[in-house]
């Protein structure tokens, strides 16, 4: 079987989890290969996401690694055997891989929590708001790529139809006019409309809050099929960072609870947004 040239983030996560299981069992790649009856190169390819793994082989590896968490193993099997061709695959080769990886992560998430301080979260943006964001990029994007990015961002809204989504947004993001006043009013009205949907919760952190020092807490927290497979997405100087170590995930869960606790309740948040709309 030909090796993958560009594994997705989801395929890489499966590979990382299999390597972690092997290392926890105290085995090296050669020993794991002998137990499975394959070459060491095949284990290396599986653990680098250059090759897939069948359900039978995955369950055999889990057994050899003495992994007794059946729910976790089932989740790994689902990742290994999933053949979903989601809407985001239409953008392969025309948009950077992180765009596709984020959309795939959102699609498979059991829930999503987002914290933003300077911008409205992507799934809650209007088309005009998103276009203004992408148009400000340096160097400037060709018009065709700009429109592709806007269309991709608008398609991400599909997660709001079925996935529990909670956004905590600082008032600063509501007050920054990334375009003109008309676009700002439309964005705030859209935010209120979405906040009233069954699956979506919007909470605002007001400027008036005393003792808030969490402005570096921006994140997307995506719940996995099991807690071990949760993922945090953060912007980093070199691009998008996907965080999945158990210790870091625990820290980000605590951080989200602190930021959420500093926000207004959903009704108070809508009232604040309505008030800002009247100022425009």
Secondary structure, DSSP 4 states (H G I P E B T S, - for coil): -PPPSS--HHHHHHHHHHHHHHHHTT--HHHHHHHHTS-HHHHHHHHTTSS---HHHHHHHHHHTT---HHHHHHHHHHHH-----GGGGGBTTB-HHHHHHHHHHHH-SEEEEEESSS--GGG--HHHHHHHHHT-SSPPPHHHHHHHHHHHHHGGGGGGTSEEEEEEEHHHHH--SS-HHHHHHHHHHHHHHHTSTTEEEEEE-TT-SS---TT--EEEEE-SSGGG-EEEEEETTEEEEE--HHHHHHHHHHHHHHHHTSPPHHHHHHHHHHHHHH-
